[in-house]
Amino acid sequence: MAKRVQVVLNEDVISLGKDGDLVEVAPGYARNFLLPFGKALPVTPAVMKQVQHRRAKQKEHEQQLKQEALDFQTALKTIGRFTIKKQVGEDQVLFGTVTNGDVAEVIQEATKKEVDRRDITLPEIHRTGKYQAQIKLHTEVTAEINLEVISF
């Protein structure tokens, strides 16, 4: 069997690894595809030092994002309750439903910070009342907010 060579990836390569990973590949794959297209670099001490520095910066950036998410979670808890006004019919039944976009809009108005509607998990809301919603702010941080749905 042919000798394998080690390379450091410059970008994500499907079924091989992510940016900065040290991988072993066939020499022809490295020589004919990874190296000429700039997808990888041969392993040298300088390249390894550069990869470690990049990983440390990325880890620091991730910690900063997590701290921002925790701060925003605290801000959402401080606000307490968000109110959504909807048109209602008989027996306090809503015309339509409360959507993730409605919740994201209300949060943005109150906090001046944008929340992606896809990160909001809502129960089915078809009547006025009080509900709880979950918002994924970070991979490790989830906030729970109180919603109150009222009529116009």
Sequence and secondary structure as in RCSB ss.txt:
>XXXX:A:sequence
MAKRVQVVLNEDVISLGKDGDLVEVAPGYARNFLLPFGKALPVTPAVMKQVQHRRAKQKEHEQQLKQEALDFQTA
LKTIGRFTIKKQVGEDQVLFGTVTNGDVAEVIQEATKKEVDRRDITLPEIHRTGKYQAQIKLHTEVTAEINLEVI
SF
>XXXX:A:secstr
    EEEEESS BTTTB TT EEEE HHHIIIIITTTTSEEE  HHHHHHHHHHHHHHHHHHHHHHHHHHHHHHH
HHHH EEEEEE B GGGBBSS   HHHHHHHHHHHHS    GGGEE     BSEEEEEEEE SSS EEEEEEEEE
E 
